[in-house]
Amino acid sequence: MRNLKISSKADISYFPYKLRELQAEFIYYIQKNIKNGDIIIDAATGFGKTPLILASLLPISLNQGYKIIWAVRTGTETDRPIEELKKINDFSDKKYLVYHLEEKKICVYFGETLI
């Protein structure tokens, strides 16, 4: 495996795992481009898309007051982001709550403020 190049501009403080190849670049790409509009992501199963997306968006949301809405097609698809958010809770000094709007949609809350 090559030596990982971690962009000094990527905020990886909410990623609760050891970084693997290209994951820091993935976080930086989202953090850099999210304000430009929609982002489409295509990565292999097991790459870590769910925790990477959450870790990319949480610092932006908390620092700039944006909201994160995680909409999914089926109720069972809410399990993965909730599990990852629990790991982020264990890893970070902040605690995040999840509010289910319906079986198929969740919103992530921080304290009493929707993020």
HELIX and SHEET records of a PDB file:
HELIX    1   1 GLN A   23  ASN A   33  1                                  11    
HELIX    2   2 ILE A   34  ASN A   36  5                                   3    
HELIX    3   3 LYS A   49  GLN A   64  1                                  16    
HELIX    4   4 GLY A   75  THR A   78  5                                   4    
HELIX    5   5 ASP A   79  PHE A   91  1                                  13    
SHEET    1   A 3 ILE A  69  ALA A  71  0                                        
SHEET    2   A 3 LYS A 105  PHE A 110 -1                                        
SHEET    3   A 3 TYR A  96  GLU A 102 -1                                        
SHEET    1   B 3 ILE A  69  ALA A  71  0                                        
SHEET    2   B 3 LYS A 105  PHE A 110 -1                                        
SHEET    3   B 3 THR A 113  LEU A 114 -1                                        
END                                                                             
